[in-house]
Amino acid sequence: MNIPLFERLHQEGLIADPSLQKVKQRAGSRLFSVHWELKTILYLGILLLTGGLGILIYKNIDTIGHQVILAVIGLICISSFVYCERKKLPFATTRVPAPNSFFDYILLLGCLTLITFITYLQVQYTVFGTAYGLATFIPMVILFFCAYYFDHLGILSMAITNLAAWMGIAITPLNILKANDFANAEIIFAGLLLGVALTAIAWASERRNIKAHFEFTYVNFGINILFIACLAGMFHFDSFYPLWLLPLAGAVFYFYKKALSTRLFYFILLITLYGYIGLSYVLIRFLLWATHELDGIFLILMYFIGSATGIIVFLSRMNKKMK
Amino acid sequence: MIAYNRTSLDNLLIKEEAADAFHQQLISIEEYNAIEKAYPVDLYSPNIFIRIGLFLLTTVIVSMGYAFFLLLEIAGSEKGIGIMTFVYSLLLYGALEFMIRNKKSYRSGIDDALLWLCIGGIVGAANLIFSSVSVAGHAVLIFIPAFYFLLRFGNAIMGALAFMALLVIVFYGVTPLGNIAKTIMPFLLMALSFIVYRLVKNYSNNYRLRYYQHCCTLIRILALLILYAAGNYFAVREVSNSLFDLQLKEGESVPYGWVFWFPTVLLPAIYIFRGIQKKDVILLRAGLILVAAIIFTFRYYYHLAPLEIAMSIGGTIMIVIAYFITKYLTPPKHGFTHAEPNDPALAGLLQVESLIVAQTFHQTPTHGTGKHFDFGGGSGGGAGATDSF
């Protein structure tokens, strides 16, 4: 708190006496928060512990020690869930805050150890058979259940990535482009379907007010996979690539409306960039096909300079409009 | 020196202070609005998403414009293209000044992009005009514009860039002097970082430097990390080995290498201790991050336990430590609390956190390779709070 500044503002009659007093008082007694430091330590601790245990049972799978490790994992899992069940606030379809700052992480530990356990059972005894996808389907159901039952955004995100994995797509943020084979028509349509489904779930959650605060997480995964699938389709299907502008335009329109109603600039940025890439791709292909060598390149350069300037103006207008 | 209107910048600082007081419920909304009205900010600083968009689009425009000039110069020699590139960078600088003077662009993405592209253009032009530019030459070429941009635009990343370039200049300027110079190099870099840290720390609250607070913060973080890296055993051994061509064998060390185990282990401890003592977020967080560096350095040379056991034990210890600190700080003690700071800027962090969780704990046994399982293991990395410096 900059006390001289607030004294000046006070003298100018911009703030009242009690406010100045409050500012001065707070400046003297401001607490130093180590909230994020503790959270990070806790988070990394859980990351290391679950990772370490996962490798441990894998490496010791044929020794006597692995039963001990299994027991330890089971114990951690059960005690985590018992703790969460006892501490949690009553279930509601609206947002339920965590009872304390530890709760979220203990729940995470419980879910992760449970999945390690299930995966182990599958590898060792093939409990869930070899049927397609069941080994991913069951963790997914558990994760979705925990996310809703305990109200946890992180576990919801894990559940959504598991849902995608079950459909054969990787949608974790850093793998979405490199782990998927977008030259495969099946993946493109699966991505399209997943994107629409996630957007629909988000819409329903908000409409029926069932954990409405989960909406953004669904939309966030949905919008990205939807647009990427559209663009991949455009790049992949040579013969009728301009047709992909239709779903792209539909998605841009839907999310534009959504951005206006929710006042989220994040969506504006995404629709602008994805839409721009799609439109530019179609135009460039057309120009290269329709013109002679250097003319086309000049036209393309002009197009980029002009269109990018136009979009800068558009973004600046949106910034003013949505403020 | 600074390119922006001083009154606008002052008003921005006042507005930020008032917003902070408002979010802590010290002043009312009416008072906040009155302050905003009395001290209007006419700078154009859109939010982070628009800023990213404008950054990318400006980059598109500038590179397409460059391609345009290249097509005109297509028959030109390398030197000719180099001179053209240099002129183009000057044009970019002119555009930057224009955007600031006429459009009041302040951290809008456009000015950020132009700064980067301008430096890139100068370095590129030098490479085209002079056939071979040494590493030190590159560093000088980056240092001069970056330092100028730091002073003129108060851009934090330019400050960091200038600092790094300075270190590279010192490194390559001193090493040719002989073996003694090479031996004292780590100490020289440590001393330099320490001096920069002290200077920035002492002057960061100076009224005359009030527009450069972001730069000071970033340079302080960087100086602390480089101070550590310069004295870190791993960094000293491996960098000396590869750059000075020592051809060390496994188990061998640089002469008096053991000396570097002291800063390797002690510096983070000092950072954390001073951070707690002074209630300094930067010192504390730098210290905590560097604890990981101690562990990494140690494990690289001495394997006391297999990785998975070390991970399990380390993870358990971290969970227990976090638990006991939280217990200890309920209720708040010695001015420390574990309660969440009341800052609306961090509201989006919860979404980011959930994405990090999904990224680090992903288990995606895709159906193509049905026999491979990830076993709840993470792909490592991602710390939650480091982005809120």
Interface residues (C-beta under 8 A of the other chain):
Chain A: M1 N2 L5 F6 L9 E12 L14 I15 A16 S19 K22 V23 R26 L31 F32 S33 V34 H35 W36 E37 L38 K39 T40 I41 L42 Y43 L44 G45 I46 L47 L48 L49 T50 G51 G52 L53 G54 I55 L56 I57 Y58 K59 S101 F102 L108 L109 L112 T113 I115 T116 T119 Y120 Q122 V123 T130 Y132 G133 A135 T136 P139 L153 G154 I155 L156 S157 M158 I160 T161 N162 A164 A165 G168 A170 T172 P173 L174 N175 A179 F216 T217 N220 F265 Y266 I268 L269 T272 L273 L294 I297 F298 L301 F304 I305 A308 T309 I311 I312 L315 S316 M318 N319
Chain B: I14 E17 A18 D20 A21 Q24 L26 I27 S28 E31 A34 I35 A38 Y44 P46 N47 I48 F49 I50 I52 G53 L54 L56 L57 T58 V60 I61 M64 G65 A67 F68 L71 I110 K279 V281 L284 R285 L288 L307 E308 I309 A310 M311 S312 I313 G314 G315 T316 I317 M318 I319 I321 A322 Y323 I325 T326 L329 P332 G335 F336 T337 H338 A339 E340 P341 L350 Q351 E353 S354 L355 V357 A358 Q359 T360 F361 H362 Q363 T364 P365 T366 H367 G368 G370 F373 D374 F375 G376 G377 G378 G380 A383 G384 A385 T386 S388
